[in-house]
Structures are given as C-alpha cells and as structure tokens.
C-alpha cells in the first residue's frame, strides 16, 4: 500500500461500536458455519462411512470417510485464489456473500444425498461433490473474513482477528453439543439410518441467516477508502493472483508454516472422540461430550488472548504456546492411553484446548501482517487453505492410518510434535521478514 492509500485509509473514521459488532458478526458467522459443518462431518464419520462406504471392516469405513473429508481440502487452495481474488477486486462484502451461498449449497448436497444402499456408487460420488463445493467455498472464507475483521480497527488487530478463530471454536462447540444430544437420544441403528443427517439440516437453517446479515452490513472501512480512490481516479485495476505469486511467495510460506501446528491440532481435537470410541472403548455420547470442553475454551479464551497480544506482543504469547505443544503432546497421549477414562480425556482436551487458544488467538493478525493490502485476502486465503490442505484436512485420516499401521495409539502425538517445529521456524521467519511482534 503506497503513502496516498495509507493517507486515504487514515482519514476514514473508526466505525461505531454497534457497526463494529455487526462487522464481527458478519465476518464470523460464515466461518462458524464452515467449522460447524466440518466438525459435524468429522464427528459423524463413523455413521457417514457406514452409509456411503459399507465394508466388513469398520476401520476401513472410517478411513474412507475421512479420506473424502481430506479430499475436499485439496480444492481449498483453488477456492482461496479464485474467491480471495474476487474479494480483493470486488470488495470483502461481496466476497463474504458469495462464500456463504456456496457453503449452503455444499451442505444441502450432503444433507439430501441418498446412501450407497439406494443409489450405489453415485452416493460416494455425490458426497465428494458436496464436500468439494464446501471446500471451494471455505477456500475464500478465511481471507475475506479476516481482512474484513482487521479493517474494522487497525489498532486492535490481535483482538479483532481472534474472532476469526473464536468462531471456529463456536462452530465446533455447537457441533459437539448437537452430536452429544443426538447420540444420547437416538439408538445406534437410528443414527446409522437417518439421524446423522439432522445436523446438516440444522446448518441449512443457519445459512440464510448468515447471508442476510452479510447482505445488510457496510463494506469494510479500507474498501470505502478504495471507493473514494475510484471516484478520484486514483485506483487502478490489479491482478491479485499474479501479484501474489510474483512478489509474495515467501509470505505464503511463512503464513502457511505458522498455521501448520494450529490446523493440525484442531483436527486432532476433532478426531479425539473417534479415538476415544475406537481406541479406548468409550461410549459415543460420553466421548463426543469432551469436545464441548475444548469448544468452550476456544470460543471464549481466544478473544482474551487476542486482546492480550495487542498489549504485550503476539509472538511473546505464541512461541511459548507452541513450545508447550511440543513438550506436552506425547506425554498427554501416553497418559490418555494408560488412563482410558473420561476424566483423563477431559483434562487432555482442556490442556490441548488452552495451548491452541494461546497459539492461534493472535495468529490471524500475524498471518495478515506478512501480506500487503492489495493482495491480503488472496494471500490469506491461499496460504491458509494450502496449509490446511497439507497439514489439516488429512490429519484425521493420517492419525487413523498411523495408529492402524503402527499399532501405536500415541502416533498422533509424534505427528503434532513434528509440525510444532515447522511452525516455530515460520514464526521466527515472520519476526525477521516483516518485523512481526
């Protein structure tokens, strides 16, 4: 961003508190819906695998269901480029409206798709299409929503950006509560037959509300400044994707690397109920309820961490958190395997949830700082989704596969320890490359 653009942005008055609250709601509701749908799929993988990938081996059903879960993340970087570029060119508000429309479409496909016993191979193919539509939509969600949030008040980037990830915790929390209720009310036969579809129908009800909110909020403050530039004849068309790969390749690597441990840990948390059921023999409703603990922590602790990061520095909080993940993950898994109780599972989920909140509370603002304004939504969307595709989407399948092939239930702990080192390296590069503090 040149000096003239900065001057124009600085002249835009700070939004009123009510307007900022609407902006936070508009930016986060789609992200919460995305993570609700993602969490629902991960939590119900046992039942989805039974319906769409019937097999004599229940472990194979789960692995295949998680494979489709992971495949959808391969299209997210493409969605990040296409929809992120659209948001950078047309405005964050238009980008947010488009992503939530696509998100609802993908959810509807999954909710209404008949099972393998009804339409054969068309069932898993239809499931894949639904997940691909969701993945493409989610690809543009992070960049547009984060850019919109940070534009509300540049002096509180840590706090405002934290709502991006707090909404992930809210989505996971609502998904966990929904699944706990369902598995408590319905029998295993009912869950396998039809009750697993209920949460997806709930998601369809949230979608229109999110679209309405996004339709009736103002454009982001920096976009208003761009509108003024357009009227003055000073704004020029730009190609965000071309600029990203020409001038911001290092930024993509830094942002993606910083996200690696955060996204992998998030998916491990989503996998833990399945781990409790399959490896520890826990009751499904009891195991699923452990996610409520981490969901509450991630929803309410994350904004507090974001606020503290604005006061004391982001890396001063994030680096100790990721070191804690390296040191504690494997011992926690060993303790859980030895304890095999809900109390131990609850404590493990609490510790991991707190470590994750400490790490990713300030992460959106750190990632945003390594990109300049004209390509921020594109850069954030692509780096986020490329990292999620590589380190996140296949994490549940990798965990299930590692445990199945090695016979060591502690295998997911080693996976997280390796990715922690990747993220520590990226944070060090962010400190040097863009003077992120």
N, C-alpha and C positions, 0 to 999 in steps of 0.2 A: 504494500500500500504506500503510495507516494505522499509527500507532505500536504498537497492540496486535498487529497482524500481524507487524510487524518484531520485536517482543519475542519472539513465539512462534517465529519463524524462528531468531532468535539463540540460543534455548535448545536447538535441535536440534544434537546433537553432530556434528562433522565425521566423514564416513564413513571407515572404514579404507581403507588404500591398496588392498587387494585389492578391496574393494567399489567404490572409485572406478574401478579398472581395468575392472571388469565394466560399470560405468556408461558409461565411454568406449566400450567395445566395443559395447554395446547401442545407443548413440546413433549410432555412426558406421557400423555395418555396413550399415544400410539406405541411408544416404547414399552409401556406396561402391558398393552395388549399383545405385542410381539412376544414378550417373555412369558406371559401367561400361556399363550398357545404353545410356545416351545417347551415350557415346563410340563404342561399337560401331556404333550406327546411323549416326553421322556419318562414321566411318571406312569403313564399308561402303556408303556412299550410292551409289557407282558401281554396285555389284552389285545393290543394292535397287532402284535406278532401272531397271536393265535388266530385272528380274523383274516389277516392278509398273507401270512406266510406259514400255513399249517405244516407241522412237521412232527415226527415221532420224538424229536429231541427238543425239549422246552428251551434249552440254552441256545440252540440254533435259531429258534423263533425270535428270541430276544436280540441276538446278534444281528439278524436280518432287519428287524425293525429299527435298531439303532443305526444300521448301515444306511437306510433310507433317510434317517434323521441327519446323518453326516453328509449324504449326497446333496441335500438341499443347500448345504453351506458352500458347496463348490460354485454355485451360481451367484452367491452374495457379492463377491468382488465385482462381477459384471454389473449387478444391480447398483453397487456403490458408484461405479464410474458413470453409468447412464443416469441414474436418479440424482446422484450428487452433482453432476454437471448441470442437470436440469435446474436444480435448486440454486446453484451459483449463477446461472444465466437468467432464470425467470423469477427468482425470489424464494426465500425459505418457506413462506406461507404456502405457495403453490406446490412446492416440493412435499411439504407435510400432508397436504390434502391428497395428492396422488398416491403417496405411500400407504396411507390408511385405507384407501379404496382397494388397492391391490391386496393388502393384508386380509381384508374381509373376504375377498374372492377366494383366496387360497384356503382360508378356514372353512368356507362353505363347501368347497370341493371335498375336503376330508370329512366334514360332518355328514354329508349325504352319500358318500361313496359306498356302494354295496360291498360285501365281503367276498373273499375268494370262493366260498361255497355257492355264491349266487352267480357271479359273472366270470369266474376263473381268473386267468392272467390279467384281464382288464382291471381287476381290483388293485393289485400292487402297482400297476402302471398308473392308474388314476391317483393312488396315494402319492406316488412320486411326483406327478404333475402338481398336485395340491401343495406339496412341500416345496417344489421349485418356485411356484408363484409366491409363496410366503417368503422364501429365501431371497428372491429378487426384490420384493418389497422391502424387507428388512435391510437389504443392502444399502438403500438410500436413507433409511430412517435415522441412523446414528449421526451421520454428518449434518443433515439438515436440522435435526432437533438440537444437537449440541451447539451448532453455530447460532441457532435462534436463541437458545438459552444464554449463551455467553454475551450476545449482543444486548441483552436487557440492561446490563450494568457491568462495564469493563473493570470496575474496581472490586468486584466480588466474583471473579471468575471461578475461583475454587468452590465457593458456596453454590452458585447457580449451576455450574457444570455438574456438581454432585447429584443434582436431581435426575440427571440422565441415568445414573446407575442406581439411585434410590428407587426409581420407577421399575428397574429390573427386579429389585428385591420385592417391591409391591406385587408385581406380576407373579413372581414365584410364590409369594405368600398366599395370594388368592388361589393359585393353582393347588397348592398344598392343602389349603382348607377345603377346597372343593373335592379333592380326591379322598381326603380323610372322611368326609361326610358320605361320599358315595360308597366307599369300601366298608363303611360301618352299617349303612342302610341296606345295601344290596348284597346278594349272595355272589359267590364266585361265578356261578353259572349265569346270573343276570348281568354281571359285569362283562363277561366274555361275549354275551349275546347282543346286548343293546345299550346297557347303562354307560359304557365307556364313551358313547357319543355325546352325552349330556353336557360335559364341559365345553365342547366345541360349539354347541348351540348357545351356551352362555356367552362365549366370545363373540358370536354373531350379534348378540344384543348390545354389546359394548361398542362395536364398530361404528354404527350410525351416530351414537352419542359423541364419539371422538371426532367424527367427520364434522358434525355440527359445530363443535367447539372450535375446531381449526378454521372452519369457514367464516367464523364471526370474530376473529381476533385481528388486531392490526399487524401489519408487516413488521419485521424486526427493525430496530432503530437504524442500523447501518444500511439496511435496504432503503429506508426513507431517504437517507443521505444520497444513496445511489440514484434514487428517483430525481432528486434535486439536480444531481450532476447531469442526468439525461436531459432535463429541461434546459440546463445551461449549455448543453452541447459538449460537455467535457468527458462524458462516459463513452468508452469505446467497447465494441463487442470483443469478447475474448473467448478463447478456447480452453476451458479449464483442464480437460484431459491432456491436451497437448502440453500445456504449461506444467502440469503435474509431473509428467514423465521426462520433461526436458530439464526442469530446474529443481525438483523436489524429491528426487529418488532417495537421497539419504534420509530425508524427513519421513518418508514412507517406512523405511526400515526401522528408524528409531521409534516411531509411534507404534508400529506393529509389534516390535520387540518388547516395548514397555507393557503392552496389553497381554502378552503371551501367558504369564502366570495367572493373571486375573481371570481371563476367559477359561483357561483350563480348570482352575479351582472352582469356578462357578459351575461348570459341567460335572465336575466330580461331586459337588454338593447335590446336584440334581440326580446323580447316579447312586448316591448313598442309600436311599430307600430300597432300590433294587438290590444293592449289595447286602443290605440287612436281611432282605427276604431270601435271596439265593444262597448267600454265604453263611449267614448267621441263623437262618431258620426263624426269623421273626414274623409275627402276624402282620399282614399287609397294612391294615389301618394304623397299627402302632408304629410301624416303620415309617410310613408316609408322614405321620404327625411330627417326626423330627424335623422336617423341612419348615414347619411353622416357626420353629425357633430361629433358624438361620434367616428366614424371610423377615421376621420382625426386626432382627438385628440389622440386616442390610437396608431395610426401608427407613428406619429411624436413626441409626447411627451414622449412616453415610453423609447426610447433610451436616451433621455436627462436625464430622471430620473435614468436610469441605470448608466450613466456616473457620475451623482452626488452621487449616492450611493457608487461608488468606492472611492470617495474623502471624503465624510462626514459620511459614515456608512449606512448600509442598513436599520437596524431597526429604526434608527432615522427618517427615512422618512416614513417607512411602518406603524409604530404604530400610529402616528398622523393621517395618512390617514384612517386607519380602524376605529379609534375613530370618525372621521368626518362622515364616513358612518353610524355609529350607531346613531349619533345625528341628521343627516340631512335627512335620507331616508324617514322617516314617514312624516315630515313636507313638503318635496318636493312632495310626493304623494298627500297629502291633498291640497296643492296649485294647483297641476295639475288638480285635480278633480273639484276644485272650479273655476279655470280659463277657462278650456276647450278651449284653443286656441293653435295654432301652436307656437306662440311666447313663451308661458309658457312651452310647450313641449320641444322646442329647448333649453331653459335655463336649464330645468331639465336634459336633456340629456347632456348638456355641463358640468354641475356640477358633475353628476354621472361619466361621462367620465374622467374628471380630477381626481376625487378621485380614480377611478380604475387605471388610469395610474400611479399615485403616489404609489399605493399599489403594483401593480404587475410588475413595472419596474425592481425591484431587486428580485422579488420572485423566478425566476428560479435558480439564484445562491444560494439563501438561501436554497431552496429545495435540490440542489445538494450537498451542504456542509454537510448535515446530512448523506450522504452515502459515503462509501469509493470507490476507483476506480474500483476494480474488479466486483462490483455489481451495479455500478452507473446507467447504462442505464436501467437495470432491476428494480432497486429500484425506479428511477424516473418515469418510465413508469407505474409501478403498482400503486404507491401511487397517481400519478396524475390521472390515469383513475379510480381508486377506488373512489377517492374524486369526480371526475366529474360524475361518475355513481350515487353516493349517493346525492350529493348536486347540480349537474348541469343539467344533461340530462332531469330530470323530472321537473325542475323548471318551464318551461312554462306551462306544464300540471298542476302542483301544483298551480301556480298563477291563471290559468283559473278556476280550481276546487274550490279554496278558494273563489274567487270572486262570482262564481255561487252559492255555498252553503251558504256562509255567507251573501251575498248581500252587502258586503263592498268592494268597489273598492280599498281601501287602504291596503287590506290584504297582497299584496306582500311586502309592507314596513315592516310589522311585521316579515315576514319570513327572510328578509335580516338583520334585527336588531339582531335576534337570532344567525344567522350564523356569524355575526361580532364578537360576544362574543367567539364563538368557535375558530376563527382564532387568536384573541388576546391571548387566552390561549396557542395555539400552538406556537406562536411567542415567548412567554415567556419561553416555554419549550425548543425551539431551542436555545435561548440565554444561557440557563443553561446547556443543554445536549451536545452541540457541540461548545459552545462559538462563536456562530454566532453573528456578529456585524452589 
